[in-house]
């Protein structure tokens, strides 16, 4: 069993740790945010951490009525522009806290008067040290090269922070997550392994979803390329209709992450359209109509609302780990990669 898989299986404990570690700092950030009358948040992150930032953007704007934008690091690091972020909270997310670009952006933002928050798995990292506040992922040492347990920890941290910033609490009790994730692992681990083995030959595929699970779709695409060497691209179903659908032809593999949700009818409509075009639909879903139109389907548990991104993220992470195993690839040491990536 790979280290990657073992670290994914530790997800319930990681969720408990990040909640226990950050109760006070989350309150302190929310207090400072409200005291300064901040109405805009800017995130800076790369890779898996940027996928967690996508989740944060969705949930803050959905429940908190606060605008969230993503900062392009090269504006600071290469173009040397000094953007006035004094009215913003700048949220830098980095598993290692060592990335040069996120550090430079946070430092520049702080100089303009921004409220700065770092989210890392290393309280002694440069990013954690420079920020006004630090959210500790408390996931313990992550040995696999690809981010594993830190991704789930980041999602939990993003939920806790967004909920604290919102005038109306979200309809999810985060304390329910650890047992929910543990039950999912126990019930679905072998099923996901078989599903990965049965679909290991897919290549050059599309990944579609919409709404809160978009972070899971982006993470699946990243991990498939990083750990299984398979080219993929994720889209929201709405974005996909604005041009990319033209690439679909007979046999085109499409992975559809389709939880029963506000977008159920859209998922059914998309599966219908893809079926008419001859696509090979592989789905993670609990929607009966989508199941019937899929050549292969992972029959997911019903998890409406805020739980869906966590369950679907864990499902796709396990899927990747099992697929790498089926392909004979060591996901703990993907080619051309190191654990800490320093970019500018």
Secondary structure, DSSP 8 states (H G I E B T S, - for coil): --HHHHHHHTHHHHHHHHHHHSHHHHHHHHHHHHHTT--EEEEEE-HHHHHHHHHHHHHHHHHT--EEEE--THHHHTS------TTEEEEEE-SSS--HHHHHHHHHHHHTT-EEEEEES-TTSHHHHHSSEEEE-------SSS--HHHHHHHHHHHHHHHHH-SS--S--GGGHHHHHHHHHHHHHHHHHHHHHHTTT--SEEEEE-GGGHHHHHHHHHHHHHHH---EEEEEHHHHTTTGGGG--TT-EEEEEE-SSTTHHHHHHHHHHHHHTT-EEEEEE--HHHHHH-SEEEE-----GGGHHHHHHHHHHHHHHHHHHHHT--GGG-TT--SS----
